[in-house]
Amino acid sequence: MLGTDAQFRALIRRLDFRIAALRQSAAAERGGPARALLEELSAQRQSLCLVLINRRVEAAKTVVDYQKWRDGDGALYLCFGSAERKRKIGA
């Protein structure tokens, strides 16, 4: 189920904490899996921010296209689609 704006903001805050913790760890500086996780989390955060921006733009219109508002005009699929593709390729 797709979330509300407040739920997306909470997800962004959680991602911010995880990203900050990874950046402080020495493992992320060396590269490897921690660095890849950091990049994936950053991409998810950017996609979630894009969802909120696109929702705000769509909601400002006089006639709202609910489909565009609901998924942030496709930005939500950017967030979760890349991880799913990587899992399918790796499997």
Order of alpha helices (4+ residues) and beta strands (2+ residues): alpha-alpha-alpha-alpha-alpha
